[in-house]
Amino acid sequence: MRISHAGRATARACACLVAGTISVTLAFAASDTGREKFPPDSPPYPYPNQKGKQDQKGAQKKKKEQRSRQELREQYDRARALIKDGQYEAGIAAMLALDHDDNPEVANFIGYASRKLGRYEDSKLWYERALATDPNHVRTWSYYGAWHAEQGNRLMAQDYLEKVRLICGNTECEEYTLLKGVIEGTATY
């Protein structure tokens, strides 16, 4: 039996239509039944290959690191709040508990709290540790300048004030104005 050219075209179109209908039906069926068996964080296909497992582990590790950074930040904020609230001993203990005393912010606030407790040698060591980690840590230069002013070394405090000005690029930043006030005797911190 001979089929005309038009007949072949119609047969192909029907076959494509049937194949398309079957694939759409299978896709809906898979989305309705198979996906509920897998946890929501699994890849979008029901049988992950090795790469899918690695991607999933990487995503979980990244999520854990983000949570750890967030928890660390919250603990740091609590420790800083203790220090700012005048609870210096508790603040120092909380900062040390972070186990990140090589961070210039952490070292600086331990130095600040030590200075407020009158532990000037400890304070000096912590300020120097913060500056060894970050030589341009402007807050430490300002706090260390206040330390020098409290020790009666006004010339060194003025040198630190100039360092703060250079780092800030102006005389308007908070660290500059606070240290200048300490040197002039109009402020304490």
C-alpha positions as a printed Julia matrix, in Angstrom:
189×3 Matrix{Float64}:
  0.0    0.0    0.0
  1.27   3.4   -0.97
  0.93   6.39   1.33
  0.98   9.81  -0.19
  3.32  12.59   0.89
  0.45  14.35   2.67
 -0.49  11.14   4.43
  3.07  10.69   5.72
  3.11  14.25   7.03
 -0.17  13.67   8.82
  1.1   10.42  10.32
  4.28  12.15  11.57
  2.26  14.95  13.09
  0.04  12.46  14.88
  3.06  10.54  16.16
  4.63  13.76  17.48
  1.38  14.75  19.11
  1.04  11.36  20.78
  4.7   11.4   21.92
  4.32  14.92  23.3
  1.15  13.96  25.14
  2.86  10.92  26.67
  5.91  12.95  27.82
  3.73  15.69  29.35
  1.63  13.04  31.11
  4.75  11.33  32.46
  6.15  14.67  33.63
  2.98  15.47  35.56
  2.85  11.98  36.98
  6.45  12.24  38.18
  5.83  15.6   39.78
  2.71  14.35  41.51
  4.11  11.17  43.04
  7.87  10.82  43.07
  9.07  14.09  44.58
  7.29  13.77  47.91
  9.51  10.83  48.8
 12.63  13.02  48.85
 13.49  15.72  51.35
 12.93  19.28  50.15
 16.67  19.99  49.97
 17.35  17.16  47.52
 18.11  17.89  43.86
 15.15  18.3   41.5
 15.57  14.81  40.01
 14.57  11.64  41.84
 17.88   9.75  41.54
 20.79  12.12  42.15
 24.09  11.18  40.61
 27.35  11.63  42.5
 27.63  15.28  41.42
 24.2   15.95  42.88
 25.28  14.48  46.21
 28.42  16.64  46.2
 26.4   19.75  45.35
 24.02  18.94  48.2
 26.88  18.45  50.67
 28.46  21.72  49.51
 25.18  23.57  50.0
 24.78  22.08  53.48
 28.35  23.03  54.39
 27.81  26.58  53.14
 24.57  26.85  55.1
 26.36  25.63  58.24
 29.18  28.15  57.72
 26.67  30.96  57.26
 24.89  29.9   60.43
 28.23  29.74  62.25
 29.16  33.22  61.03
 25.76  34.51  62.08
 26.06  32.91  65.52
 29.6   34.27  65.86
 28.36  37.75  64.93
 25.54  37.53  67.48
 27.98  36.41  70.2
 30.36  39.23  69.28
 27.51  41.77  69.43
 26.52  40.49  72.88
 30.12  40.67  74.13
 30.52  44.19  72.72
 27.24  45.25  74.34
 28.51  44.01  77.72
 31.64  46.09  77.33
 29.74  49.17  76.16
 27.42  48.71  79.16
 30.39  48.84  81.55
 30.41  45.11  82.33
 34.08  44.85  81.43
 34.96  41.56  83.12
 31.97  39.77  81.56
 32.68  41.43  78.21
 36.31  40.31  78.2
 35.26  36.76  79.08
 32.65  36.79  76.3
 35.18  38.13  73.77
 37.72  35.48  74.75
 35.05  32.79  74.47
 34.67  33.7   70.78
 38.11  32.18  70.2
 38.81  34.88  67.59
 41.16  37.1   69.55
 43.3   37.5   66.42
 40.45  39.56  64.96
 41.28  43.29  65.31
 37.78  44.2   66.53
 37.84  41.5   69.2
 41.4   42.34  70.32
 40.58  46.06  70.32
 37.54  45.66  72.56
 39.45  43.41  74.96
 42.06  46.17  75.08
 39.39  48.8   75.65
 37.76  46.85  78.48
 41.16  46.17  80.05
 41.96  49.89  79.9
 38.64  50.72  81.58
 39.53  48.26  84.36
 42.89  50.01  84.82
 44.86  47.08  83.43
 47.05  49.25  81.24
 49.71  46.67  80.42
 47.08  44.14  79.34
 45.33  46.83  77.36
 48.55  47.81  75.6
 49.17  44.17  74.58
 45.66  43.82  73.14
 45.86  47.09  71.21
 49.21  46.04  69.76
 47.77  42.65  68.84
 44.88  44.35  67.01
 47.29  46.62  65.12
 49.57  43.69  64.25
 46.57  42.04  62.62
 45.33  45.21  60.91
 47.78  48.15  60.88
 45.02  50.47  59.6
 42.39  49.59  62.21
 41.29  53.14  62.91
 39.3   52.39  66.06
 42.35  50.76  67.67
 44.55  53.74  66.8
 41.97  56.0   68.43
 41.58  53.85  71.55
 45.33  53.38  71.85
 45.73  57.15  71.51
 43.32  57.56  74.43
 45.44  55.03  76.33
 48.52  57.22  75.77
 46.62  60.34  76.81
 45.54  58.61  80.04
 49.17  57.64  80.65
 50.15  61.31  80.36
 51.89  60.87  77.01
 50.14  63.66  75.12
 52.72  63.8   72.31
 52.21  60.12  71.48
 48.44  60.61  71.67
 48.75  63.46  69.15
 50.82  61.23  66.86
 48.04  58.66  67.04
 45.49  61.39  66.32
 47.39  62.21  63.14
 47.42  58.52  62.2
 43.64  58.41  62.69
 43.26  61.5   60.46
 45.33  59.87  57.73
 43.34  56.64  57.85
 39.98  58.42  57.92
 41.05  60.93  55.29
 39.44  63.77  57.26
 38.95  65.2   60.71
 35.23  64.44  60.81
 35.23  60.72  61.57
 34.1   59.59  65.0
 37.45  58.09  65.94
 39.22  61.38  65.25
 36.75  63.6   67.12
 36.67  61.31  70.16
 40.46  61.09  70.44
 40.83  64.83  69.91
 38.35  65.41  72.75
 40.35  63.1   75.04
 43.58  64.94  74.23
 41.92  68.32  74.83
 40.32  67.06  78.06
 36.75  67.59  76.83
 35.83  63.92  76.39
 36.49  60.49  77.84
 35.95  57.06  76.37
